[in-house]
Amino acid sequence: MTYRLEFEPSFVEEAVFWTVRSLEAAGDRSIASAYHTERNSIYEGARSEEAFQELAASFFVTLGLRALFEELLAEFTRLDLNTMVLIRRAFGKKEEGSELYWEGDLKTVFLSLQTKRVLERPFLHAFVRHELLRISDMLDPGFEYSPKTPLGGDSPAEENLIRDRFRFLWDLYIDRRLVQNLPASKAFQEIGKRRHWTQGQLLELAKNGRASEMSAQGGFECPLCRFHSYEQISDGQGREAAVFRKIERDHPGWERSRGICRQCFELYRSRVNVSV
């Protein structure tokens, strides 16, 4: 391992708690029994916070949770000796994500995750890979990333729109590299034209005037990505129903009657397929 990996103590304690509870529910009581025995001995003794944290850290290793994250992070070679990765607890889906702080040669990656995700392995794998590929883009000189790059909007509202579009396009660029069989519909062809994108190129695409031209000619504005489209998808059956259920979980205020564009549908379908 060429980087430093640390975990927020509260993340470790809760991840161990949920894992032990899951093992008990599945009828595997050997590790759970050992955990409860040691935890009870702490209750009967000093009850110090340090003792509980040391117990959780020990079982975090025993249960293979630390190794799980080490294996995922090992896929990303841009995490070098000057990088510290901190896994911390998120209290809800909206808090989940990644951040990069860079000062001199020192880089700190914060990866926020709900602790119950350790029981949702397909999601966990897909989420961590997605977020770390975003961090890898930031660390890649070829991506030319800068947090101070101006969005170029004429008003705060337009800048918010450009920011949303840029985020969507970056997610799409990430997913195209992670999911090799992502459907190459017309909506995806623009991203597929290039093997490599820079932040500036994605930003230019995000503020491209063609979206406004389409709006003037008709179509609808997708409530998810805020791009205009002529193809509105408003319902799904069979396997596609899982796509709409995931969208509803991610966007509680969205209703199927509002519809989404083809590119958002394909993007979510690829995520559902990854999680299967």
ABEGO torsion letter per residue (X at the ends): XABBBBBBAAAAAAAAAAAAAAAAAAGBAAAAAAAAAAAAAAAABAGBAAAAAAAAAAAAAAAGAAAAAAAAAAABAABBAABBBBBBBBABAAABEBBBBBBEABBBBBBBBBAAAAABAAAAAAAAAAAAAAAAAAABAAAGBBAABBAGBABAAAAAAAAAAAAAAAAAAAAAAABAABBBBAAAAAAAABABBBAAAAAAAAABAAAAAAAAAEEBBBAAAGBBBABBBABBBEAAAAAAAAAAAABAABBAAAEBBAAAAAAAAAAAAAAX
